[in-house]
Amino acid sequence: MGMRVGSSSASMASQAPAVSGWQQRQQGMKDLFATLNAGDLAGAQKAYASFATKNNIKSDSPMGQLGDALKNGNLAAAEKIAQSLQKNRATSPASAQANANNQQVASTLSMLRGQGGQIDTLV
């Protein structure tokens, strides 16, 4: 999958890696939460390990605590922490910022299309 962007949107192209990284983190979180919601300890441990290798997780953060619970095989504690994280994600400033970023990307693409900018998505 590739994207060809007209020269008038060079700044948009530079934002693509940040958006992609954010999307990968979001998918990692979704995978982790899905395995926890299914009660799959081994799957959650594997999903957490994958997520942790790609992200800098502080041991005293809620994600660090979740990792500790999984490492110790404490599925109930991990599920409780995950529920708290999911609740907080929906109302966090980071979530609001991500929504604003998504709107900015959509607005920029719309503007470029309106000005005759060339945006082709190749699949």
N, CA, C and O atoms as a GROMACS GRO file, in nm:
protein
  492
    1MET      N    1   0.085  -0.116   0.000
    1MET     CA    2   0.000   0.000   0.000
    1MET      C    3   0.089   0.122   0.000
    1MET      O    4   0.180   0.132   0.083
    2GLY      N    5   0.067   0.216  -0.090
    2GLY     CA    6   0.149   0.335  -0.097
    2GLY      C    7   0.063   0.456  -0.122
    2GLY      O    8  -0.056   0.446  -0.153
    3MET      N    9   0.125   0.571  -0.106
    3MET     CA   10   0.052   0.695  -0.127
    3MET      C   11   0.139   0.787  -0.209
    3MET      O   12   0.257   0.805  -0.178
    4ARG      N   13   0.083   0.846  -0.313
    4ARG     CA   14   0.153   0.947  -0.390
    4ARG      C   15   0.086   1.080  -0.359
    4ARG      O   16  -0.035   1.094  -0.374
    5VAL      N   17   0.166   1.175  -0.317
    5VAL     CA   18   0.112   1.303  -0.274
    5VAL      C   19   0.175   1.412  -0.359
    5VAL      O   20   0.296   1.411  -0.383
    6GLY      N   21   0.093   1.507  -0.405
    6GLY     CA   22   0.143   1.619  -0.484
    6GLY      C   23   0.239   1.704  -0.404
    6GLY      O   24   0.238   1.700  -0.281
    7SER      N   25   0.323   1.783  -0.474
    7SER     CA   26   0.426   1.862  -0.408
    7SER      C   27   0.370   1.965  -0.311
    7SER      O   28   0.440   2.006  -0.219
    8SER      N   29   0.247   2.006  -0.328
    8SER     CA   30   0.189   2.107  -0.238
    8SER      C   31   0.155   2.050  -0.102
    8SER      O   32   0.113   2.124  -0.013
    9SER      N   33   0.173   1.922  -0.084
    9SER     CA   34   0.136   1.861   0.044
    9SER      C   35   0.254   1.789   0.107
    9SER      O   36   0.237   1.683   0.167
   10ALA      N   37   0.373   1.845   0.095
   10ALA     CA   38   0.491   1.782   0.153
   10ALA      C   39   0.478   1.766   0.304
   10ALA      O   40   0.521   1.664   0.359
   11SER      N   41   0.418   1.865   0.372
   11SER     CA   42   0.404   1.853   0.517
   11SER      C   43   0.310   1.738   0.553
   11SER      O   44   0.328   1.674   0.657
   12MET      N   45   0.211   1.713   0.471
   12MET     CA   46   0.119   1.602   0.495
   12MET      C   47   0.193   1.469   0.488
   12MET      O   48   0.169   1.380   0.569
   13ALA      N   49   0.283   1.457   0.391
   13ALA     CA   50   0.360   1.333   0.377
   13ALA      C   51   0.448   1.310   0.499
   13ALA      O   52   0.470   1.196   0.538
   14SER      N   53   0.499   1.416   0.559
   14SER     CA   54   0.585   1.400   0.676
   14SER      C   55   0.507   1.357   0.799
   14SER      O   56   0.566   1.305   0.893
   15GLN      N   57   0.376   1.377   0.801
   15GLN     CA   58   0.293   1.336   0.913
   15GLN      C   59   0.255   1.188   0.906
   15GLN      O   60   0.211   1.131   1.006
   16ALA      N   61   0.270   1.126   0.790
   16ALA     CA   62   0.228   0.988   0.771
   16ALA      C   63   0.292   0.891   0.869
   16ALA      O   64   0.221   0.807   0.925
   17PRO      N   65   0.426   0.898   0.895
   17PRO     CA   66   0.484   0.803   0.990
   17PRO      C   67   0.425   0.817   1.130
   17PRO      O   68   0.407   0.716   1.199
   18ALA      N   69   0.397   0.938   1.173
   18ALA     CA   70   0.339   0.957   1.307
   18ALA      C   71   0.200   0.897   1.315
   18ALA      O   72   0.165   0.834   1.415
   19VAL      N   73   0.120   0.916   1.212
   19VAL     CA   74  -0.014   0.858   1.209
   19VAL      C   75  -0.004   0.707   1.208
   19VAL      O   76  -0.079   0.640   1.280
   20SER      N   77   0.087   0.653   1.128
   20SER     CA   78   0.103   0.508   1.120
   20SER      C   79   0.144   0.450   1.256
   20SER      O   80   0.092   0.347   1.297
   21GLY      N   81   0.238   0.516   1.324
   21GLY     CA   82   0.280   0.469   1.456
   21GLY      C   83   0.167   0.472   1.556
   21GLY      O   84   0.151   0.380   1.637
   22TRP      N   85   0.087   0.577   1.550
   22TRP     CA   86  -0.029   0.588   1.639
   22TRP      C   87  -0.127   0.476   1.610
   22TRP      O   88  -0.181   0.414   1.702
   23GLN      N   89  -0.150   0.449   1.482
   23GLN     CA   90  -0.244   0.343   1.444
   23GLN      C   91  -0.193   0.207   1.490
   23GLN      O   92  -0.272   0.122   1.533
   24GLN      N   93  -0.062   0.185   1.483
   24GLN     CA   94  -0.005   0.058   1.528
   24GLN      C   95  -0.022   0.042   1.679
   24GLN      O   96  -0.054  -0.066   1.727
   25ARG      N   97  -0.001   0.150   1.753
   25ARG     CA   98  -0.022   0.144   1.899
   25ARG      C   99  -0.167   0.114   1.932
   25ARG      O  100  -0.197   0.034   2.020
   26GLN      N  101  -0.258   0.180   1.859
   26GLN     CA  102  -0.400   0.157   1.883
   26GLN      C  103  -0.437   0.012   1.854
   26GLN      O  104  -0.512  -0.049   1.930
   27GLN      N  105  -0.383  -0.044   1.745
   27GLN     CA  106  -0.413  -0.183   1.711
   27GLN      C  107  -0.355  -0.277   1.815
   27GLN      O  108  -0.419  -0.376   1.852
   28GLY      N  109  -0.236  -0.247   1.864
   28GLY     CA  110  -0.175  -0.328   1.969
   28GLY      C  111  -0.259  -0.329   2.096
   28GLY      O  112  -0.276  -0.433   2.160
   29MET      N  113  -0.311  -0.211   2.131
   29MET     CA  114  -0.398  -0.202   2.248
   29MET      C  115  -0.527  -0.282   2.226
   29MET      O  116  -0.572  -0.353   2.315
   30LYS      N  117  -0.585  -0.270   2.108
   30LYS     CA  118  -0.708  -0.343   2.078
   30LYS      C  119  -0.684  -0.494   2.087
   30LYS      O  120  -0.766  -0.566   2.143
   31ASP      N  121  -0.572  -0.540   2.032
   31ASP     CA  122  -0.540  -0.683   2.038
   31ASP      C  123  -0.524  -0.729   2.182
   31ASP      O  124  -0.575  -0.835   2.220
   32LEU      N  125  -0.454  -0.650   2.262
   32LEU     CA  126  -0.434  -0.684   2.402
   32LEU      C  127  -0.567  -0.690   2.477
   32LEU      O  128  -0.594  -0.786   2.548
   33PHE      N  129  -0.649  -0.586   2.460
   33PHE     CA  130  -0.777  -0.582   2.530
   33PHE      C  131  -0.870  -0.694   2.484
   33PHE      O  132  -0.946  -0.749   2.564
   34ALA      N  133  -0.864  -0.729   2.357
   34ALA     CA  134  -0.950  -0.837   2.306
   34ALA      C  135  -0.914  -0.971   2.372
   34ALA      O  136  -1.002  -1.048   2.410
   35THR      N  137  -0.784  -0.997   2.386
   35THR     CA  138  -0.744  -1.124   2.449
   35THR      C  139  -0.780  -1.123   2.598
   35THR      O  140  -0.820  -1.226   2.652
   36LEU      N  141  -0.767  -1.008   2.663
   36LEU     CA  142  -0.806  -1.000   2.804
   36LEU      C  143  -0.956  -1.019   2.819
   36LEU      O  144  -1.002  -1.091   2.908
   37ASN      N  145  -1.034  -0.954   2.732
   37ASN     CA  146  -1.180  -0.969   2.739
   37ASN      C  147  -1.224  -1.112   2.714
   37ASN      O  148  -1.328  -1.154   2.765
   38ALA      N  149  -1.145  -1.186   2.636
   38ALA     CA  150  -1.177  -1.326   2.610
   38ALA      C  151  -1.129  -1.418   2.722
   38ALA      O  152  -1.158  -1.537   2.722
   39GLY      N  153  -1.055  -1.362   2.818
   39GLY     CA  154  -1.004  -1.443   2.929
   39GLY      C  155  -0.886  -1.530   2.888
   39GLY      O  156  -0.861  -1.633   2.952
   40ASP      N  157  -0.815  -1.492   2.784
   40ASP     CA  158  -0.703  -1.569   2.730
   40ASP      C  159  -0.571  -1.517   2.787
   40ASP      O  160  -0.512  -1.424   2.732
   41LEU      N  161  -0.526  -1.576   2.897
   41LEU     CA  162  -0.405  -1.530   2.963
   41LEU      C  163  -0.284  -1.542   2.872
   41LEU      O  164  -0.207  -1.446   2.859
   42ALA      N  165  -0.264  -1.656   2.809
   42ALA     CA  166  -0.148  -1.675   2.722
   42ALA      C  167  -0.150  -1.578   2.604
   42ALA      O  168  -0.047  -1.522   2.567
   43GLY      N  169  -0.267  -1.559   2.546
   43GLY     CA  170  -0.280  -1.464   2.435
   43GLY      C  171  -0.254  -1.321   2.479
   43GLY      O  172  -0.192  -1.244   2.406
   44ALA      N  173  -0.301  -1.285   2.599
   44ALA     CA  174  -0.278  -1.151   2.652
   44ALA      C  175  -0.130  -1.130   2.683
   44ALA      O  176  -0.077  -1.022   2.659
   45GLN      N  177  -0.065  -1.231   2.735
   45GLN     CA  178   0.078  -1.220   2.763
   45GLN      C  179   0.156  -1.199   2.633
   45GLN      O  180   0.248  -1.117   2.628
   46LYS      N  181   0.118  -1.271   2.529
   46LYS     CA  182   0.185  -1.257   2.399
   46LYS      C  183   0.156  -1.120   2.339
   46LYS      O  184   0.247  -1.055   2.286
   47ALA      N  185   0.031  -1.074   2.345
   47ALA     CA  186  -0.006  -0.943   2.291
   47ALA      C  187   0.066  -0.832   2.367
   47ALA      O  188   0.112  -0.735   2.307
   48TYR      N  189   0.077  -0.846   2.499
   48TYR     CA  190   0.146  -0.744   2.579
   48TYR      C  191   0.294  -0.742   2.543
   48TYR      O  192   0.353  -0.635   2.526
   49ALA      N  193   0.354  -0.858   2.531
   49ALA     CA  194   0.497  -0.864   2.498
   49ALA      C  195   0.523  -0.797   2.364
   49ALA      O  196   0.621  -0.723   2.349
   50SER      N  197   0.437  -0.820   2.267
   50SER     CA  198   0.451  -0.757   2.136
   50SER      C  199   0.435  -0.606   2.147
   50SER      O  200   0.513  -0.531   2.088
   51PHE      N  201   0.336  -0.562   2.221
   51PHE     CA  202   0.312  -0.420   2.240
   51PHE      C  203   0.429  -0.354   2.312
   51PHE      O  204   0.473  -0.246   2.274
   52ALA      N  205   0.479  -0.419   2.416
   52ALA     CA  206   0.586  -0.362   2.498
   52ALA      C  207   0.716  -0.347   2.420
   52ALA      O  208   0.793  -0.254   2.445
   53THR      N  209   0.743  -0.438   2.326
   53THR     CA  210   0.867  -0.427   2.249
   53THR      C  211   0.865  -0.309   2.154
   53THR      O  212   0.970  -0.260   2.113
   54LYS      N  213   0.747  -0.262   2.117
   54LYS     CA  214   0.733  -0.152   2.023
   54LYS      C  215   0.708  -0.018   2.091
   54LYS      O  216   0.708   0.086   2.024
   55ASN      N  217   0.687  -0.018   2.220
   55ASN     CA  218   0.651   0.104   2.293
   55ASN      C  219   0.731   0.113   2.422
   55ASN      O  220   0.764   0.012   2.483
   56ASN      N  221   0.762   0.234   2.461
   56ASN     CA  222   0.834   0.259   2.585
   56ASN      C  223   0.733   0.264   2.699
   56ASN      O  224   0.659   0.361   2.714
   57ILE      N  225   0.731   0.158   2.778
   57ILE     CA  226   0.634   0.149   2.887
   57ILE      C  227   0.707   0.163   3.020
   57ILE      O  228   0.799   0.088   3.050
   58LYS      N  229   0.664   0.260   3.099
   58LYS     CA  230   0.723   0.281   3.231
   58LYS      C  231   0.664   0.179   3.327
   58LYS      O  232   0.544   0.152   3.325
   59SER      N  233   0.749   0.122   3.410
   59SER     CA  234   0.704   0.015   3.500
   59SER      C  235   0.600   0.061   3.601
   59SER      O  236   0.518  -0.019   3.646
   60ASP      N  237   0.601   0.191   3.637
   60ASP     CA  238   0.504   0.240   3.734
   60ASP      C  239   0.377   0.296   3.670
   60ASP      O  240   0.290   0.348   3.739
   61SER      N  241   0.366   0.284   3.538
   61SER     CA  242   0.246   0.330   3.467
   61SER      C  243   0.138   0.221   3.472
   61SER      O  244   0.168   0.107   3.505
   62PRO      N  245   0.015   0.256   3.441
   62PRO     CA  246  -0.089   0.153   3.436
   62PRO      C  247  -0.056   0.039   3.337
   62PRO      O  248  -0.085  -0.077   3.365
   63MET      N  249   0.006   0.073   3.224
   63MET     CA  250   0.045  -0.033   3.130
   63MET      C  251   0.154  -0.121   3.189
   63MET      O  252   0.157  -0.242   3.166
   64GLY      N  253   0.245  -0.060   3.266
   64GLY     CA  254   0.349  -0.137   3.334
   64GLY      C  255   0.288  -0.230   3.438
   64GLY      O  256   0.331  -0.345   3.452
   65GLN      N  257   0.189  -0.179   3.510
   65GLN     CA  258   0.119  -0.261   3.610
   65GLN      C  259   0.043  -0.375   3.543
   65GLN      O  260   0.036  -0.486   3.595
   66LEU      N  261  -0.014  -0.346   3.428
   66LEU     CA  262  -0.084  -0.450   3.352
   66LEU      C  263   0.015  -0.560   3.313
   66LEU      O  264  -0.015  -0.679   3.325
   67GLY      N  265   0.131  -0.518   3.266
   67GLY     CA  266   0.235  -0.615   3.229
   67GLY      C  267   0.278  -0.699   3.347
   67GLY      O  268   0.298  -0.820   3.334
   68ASP      N  269   0.292  -0.637   3.463
   68ASP     CA  270   0.330  -0.711   3.584
   68ASP      C  271   0.223  -0.815   3.619
   68ASP      O  272   0.255  -0.929   3.653
   69ALA      N  273   0.098  -0.774   3.611
   69ALA     CA  274  -0.012  -0.868   3.643
   69ALA      C  275  -0.009  -0.987   3.545
   69ALA      O  276  -0.028  -1.101   3.586
   70LEU      N  277   0.013  -0.959   3.419
   70LEU     CA  278   0.019  -1.067   3.320
   70LEU      C  279   0.141  -1.156   3.344
   70LEU      O  280   0.132  -1.279   3.334
   71LYS      N  281   0.253  -1.094   3.375
   71LYS     CA  282   0.376  -1.169   3.402
   71LYS      C  283   0.356  -1.266   3.519
   71LYS      O  284   0.409  -1.377   3.519
   72ASN      N  285   0.279  -1.220   3.619
   72ASN     CA  286   0.253  -1.302   3.738
   72ASN      C  287   0.136  -1.398   3.719
   72ASN      O  288   0.103  -1.474   3.810
   73GLY      N  289   0.074  -1.396   3.601
   73GLY     CA  290  -0.038  -1.486   3.573
   73GLY      C  291  -0.167  -1.445   3.641
   73GLY      O  292  -0.257  -1.528   3.656
   74ASN      N  293  -0.178  -1.320   3.682
   74ASN     CA  294  -0.296  -1.272   3.754
   74ASN      C  295  -0.394  -1.209   3.653
   74ASN      O  296  -0.395  -1.088   3.633
   75LEU      N  297  -0.473  -1.294   3.591
   75LEU     CA  298  -0.567  -1.250   3.488
   75LEU      C  299  -0.671  -1.154   3.543
   75LEU      O  300  -0.706  -1.057   3.476
   76ALA      N  301  -0.722  -1.180   3.662
   76ALA     CA  302  -0.825  -1.092   3.721
   76ALA      C  303  -0.771  -0.950   3.740
   76ALA      O  304  -0.840  -0.854   3.707
   77ALA      N  305  -0.651  -0.936   3.792
   77ALA     CA  306  -0.592  -0.803   3.812
   77ALA      C  307  -0.567  -0.736   3.676
   77ALA      O  308  -0.591  -0.617   3.661
   78ALA      N  309  -0.518  -0.812   3.579
   78ALA     CA  310  -0.491  -0.758   3.446
   78ALA      C  311  -0.620  -0.708   3.382
   78ALA      O  312  -0.623  -0.601   3.321
   79GLU      N  313  -0.728  -0.785   3.397
   79GLU     CA  314  -0.856  -0.743   3.340
   79GLU      C  315  -0.907  -0.614   3.407
   79GLU      O  316  -0.961  -0.527   3.340
   80LYS      N  317  -0.888  -0.604   3.537
   80LYS     CA  318  -0.933  -0.484   3.610
   80LYS      C  319  -0.854  -0.361   3.563
   80LYS      O  320  -0.912  -0.255   3.540
   81ILE      N  321  -0.724  -0.375   3.549
   81ILE     CA  322  -0.641  -0.264   3.502
   81ILE      C  323  -0.679  -0.227   3.359
   81ILE      O  324  -0.687  -0.109   3.325
   82ALA      N  325  -0.702  -0.327   3.276
   82ALA     CA  326  -0.740  -0.302   3.136
   82ALA      C  327  -0.873  -0.228   3.128
   82ALA      O  328  -0.888  -0.136   3.047
   83GLN      N  329  -0.968  -0.266   3.210
   83GLN     CA  330  -1.097  -0.196   3.212
   83GLN      C  331  -1.080  -0.050   3.250
   83GLN      O  332  -1.143   0.038   3.191
   84SER      N  333  -0.994  -0.025   3.347
   84SER     CA  334  -0.967   0.113   3.388
   84SER      C  335  -0.900   0.191   3.274
   84SER      O  336  -0.934   0.306   3.249
   85LEU      N  337  -0.805   0.127   3.207
   85LEU     CA  338  -0.736   0.192   3.094
   85LEU      C  339  -0.834   0.223   2.982
   85LEU      O  340  -0.830   0.332   2.924
   86GLN      N  341  -0.922   0.129   2.950
   86GLN     CA  342  -1.020   0.151   2.844
   86GLN      C  343  -1.112   0.267   2.879
   86GLN      O  344  -1.144   0.350   2.793
   87LYS      N  345  -1.154   0.272   3.003
   87LYS     CA  346  -1.242   0.380   3.048
   87LYS      C  347  -1.171   0.514   3.037
   87LYS      O  348  -1.229   0.612   2.989
   88ASN      N  349  -1.045   0.519   3.080
   88ASN     CA  350  -0.968   0.643   3.076
   88ASN      C  351  -0.932   0.685   2.934
   88ASN      O  352  -0.926   0.804   2.905
   89ARG      N  353  -0.909   0.590   2.846
   89ARG     CA  354  -0.874   0.622   2.707
   89ARG      C  355  -0.986   0.697   2.638
   89ARG      O  356  -0.962   0.786   2.556
   90ALA      N  357  -1.108   0.662   2.670
   90ALA     CA  358  -1.223   0.724   2.604
   90ALA      C  359  -1.238   0.871   2.641
   90ALA      O  360  -1.296   0.948   2.565
   91THR      N  361  -1.185   0.910   2.756
   91THR     CA  362  -1.203   1.047   2.803
   91THR      C  363  -1.072   1.124   2.821
   91THR      O  364  -1.073   1.235   2.874
   92SER      N  365  -0.961   1.065   2.779
   92SER     CA  366  -0.831   1.127   2.804
   92SER      C  367  -0.800   1.240   2.708
   92SER      O  368  -0.855   1.245   2.598
   93PRO      N  369  -0.713   1.333   2.749
   93PRO     CA  370  -0.669   1.440   2.658
   93PRO      C  371  -0.601   1.383   2.534
   93PRO      O  372  -0.612   1.440   2.425
   94ALA      N  373  -0.529   1.272   2.549
   94ALA     CA  374  -0.463   1.211   2.434
   94ALA      C  375  -0.566   1.164   2.332
   94ALA      O  376  -0.545   1.177   2.211
   95SER      N  377  -0.677   1.112   2.379
   95SER     CA  378  -0.784   1.069   2.289
   95SER      C  379  -0.842   1.189   2.217
   95SER      O  380  -0.869   1.184   2.097
   96ALA      N  381  -0.862   1.297   2.289
   96ALA     CA  382  -0.913   1.419   2.226
   96ALA      C  383  -0.814   1.471   2.123
   96ALA      O  384  -0.855   1.517   2.016
   97GLN      N  385  -0.684   1.465   2.154
   97GLN     CA  386  -0.581   1.510   2.060
   97GLN      C  387  -0.580   1.421   1.937
   97GLN      O  388  -0.567   1.470   1.825
   98ALA      N  389  -0.593   1.291   1.956
   98ALA     CA  390  -0.595   1.199   1.842
   98ALA      C  391  -0.714   1.229   1.752
   98ALA      O  392  -0.701   1.227   1.629
   99ASN      N  393  -0.829   1.256   1.811
   99ASN     CA  394  -0.946   1.289   1.731
   99ASN      C  395  -0.924   1.419   1.655
   99ASN      O  396  -0.963   1.430   1.539
  100ALA      N  397  -0.860   1.517   1.719
  100ALA     CA  398  -0.830   1.644   1.652
  100ALA      C  399  -0.732   1.621   1.537
  100ALA      O  400  -0.747   1.681   1.430
  101ASN      N  401  -0.632   1.535   1.559
  101ASN     CA  402  -0.536   1.504   1.452
  101ASN      C  403  -0.604   1.436   1.335
  101ASN      O  404  -0.576   1.469   1.219
  102ASN      N  405  -0.694   1.344   1.362
  102ASN     CA  406  -0.768   1.276   1.255
  102ASN      C  407  -0.850   1.376   1.175
  102ASN      O  408  -0.858   1.367   1.052
  103GLN      N  409  -0.913   1.471   1.244
  103GLN     CA  410  -0.992   1.573   1.175
  103GLN      C  411  -0.902   1.663   1.091
  103GLN      O  412  -0.941   1.705   0.982
  104GLN      N  413  -0.784   1.694   1.142
  104GLN     CA  414  -0.690   1.778   1.067
  104GLN      C  415  -0.645   1.708   0.940
  104GLN      O  416  -0.637   1.770   0.834
  105VAL      N  417  -0.615   1.580   0.949
  105VAL     CA  418  -0.574   1.503   0.831
  105VAL      C  419  -0.687   1.502   0.728
  105VAL      O  420  -0.663   1.525   0.610
  106ALA      N  421  -0.807   1.476   0.772
  106ALA     CA  422  -0.921   1.473   0.680
  106ALA      C  423  -0.943   1.609   0.617
  106ALA      O  424  -0.971   1.618   0.498
  107SER      N  425  -0.930   1.715   0.696
  107SER     CA  426  -0.947   1.850   0.644
  107SER      C  427  -0.839   1.885   0.541
  107SER      O  428  -0.868   1.945   0.438
  108THR      N  429  -0.715   1.846   0.570
  108THR     CA  430  -0.605   1.873   0.477
  108THR      C  431  -0.626   1.799   0.346
  108THR      O  432  -0.607   1.856   0.238
  109LEU      N  433  -0.665   1.673   0.354
  109LEU     CA  434  -0.691   1.595   0.232
  109LEU      C  435  -0.804   1.657   0.151
  109LEU      O  436  -0.796   1.666   0.028
  110SER      N  437  -0.908   1.700   0.219
  110SER     CA  438  -1.021   1.763   0.151
  110SER      C  439  -0.977   1.891   0.083
  110SER      O  440  -1.016   1.918  -0.031
  111MET      N  441  -0.896   1.970   0.152
  111MET     CA  442  -0.847   2.096   0.096
  111MET      C  443  -0.762   2.069  -0.028
  111MET      O  444  -0.776   2.137  -0.130
  112LEU      N  445  -0.674   1.970  -0.020
  112LEU     CA  446  -0.586   1.939  -0.133
  112LEU      C  447  -0.667   1.892  -0.254
  112LEU      O  448  -0.638   1.928  -0.368
  113ARG      N  449  -0.767   1.812  -0.227
  113ARG     CA  450  -0.851   1.765  -0.338
  113ARG      C  451  -0.923   1.883  -0.402
  113ARG      O  452  -0.936   1.889  -0.524
  114GLY      N  453  -0.970   1.976  -0.320
  114GLY     CA  454  -1.041   2.093  -0.370
  114GLY      C  455  -0.952   2.186  -0.449
  114GLY      O  456  -1.001   2.257  -0.537
  115GLN      N  457  -0.822   2.187  -0.420
  115GLN     CA  458  -0.729   2.275  -0.491
  115GLN      C  459  -0.662   2.203  -0.607
  115GLN      O  460  -0.567   2.255  -0.666
  116GLY      N  461  -0.708   2.087  -0.639
  116GLY     CA  462  -0.650   2.013  -0.751
  116GLY      C  463  -0.524   1.940  -0.715
  116GLY      O  464  -0.451   1.894  -0.804
  117GLY      N  465  -0.495   1.927  -0.586
  117GLY     CA  466  -0.377   1.851  -0.543
  117GLY      C  467  -0.394   1.705  -0.583
  117GLY      O  468  -0.506   1.653  -0.583
  118GLN      N  469  -0.286   1.641  -0.615
  118GLN     CA  470  -0.294   1.503  -0.661
  118GLN      C  471  -0.271   1.409  -0.544
  118GLN      O  472  -0.162   1.406  -0.485
  119ILE      N  473  -0.372   1.333  -0.511
  119ILE     CA  474  -0.362   1.236  -0.403
  119ILE      C  475  -0.415   1.105  -0.458
  119ILE      O  476  -0.534   1.090  -0.485
  120ASP      N  477  -0.325   1.011  -0.474
  120ASP     CA  478  -0.362   0.878  -0.522
  120ASP      C  479  -0.323   0.778  -0.416
  120ASP      O  480  -0.211   0.780  -0.365
  121THR      N  481  -0.413   0.691  -0.382
  121THR     CA  482  -0.382   0.583  -0.291
  121THR      C  483  -0.371   0.457  -0.372
  121THR      O  484  -0.464   0.419  -0.443
  122LEU      N  485  -0.256   0.391  -0.360
  122LEU     CA  486  -0.231   0.268  -0.435
  122LEU      C  487  -0.248   0.151  -0.342
  122LEU      O  488  -0.194   0.153  -0.231
  123VAL      N  489  -0.319   0.051  -0.383
  123VAL     CA  490  -0.340  -0.066  -0.299
  123VAL      C  491  -0.270  -0.182  -0.360
  123VAL      O  492  -0.275  -0.293  -0.306
   0.00000   0.00000   0.00000
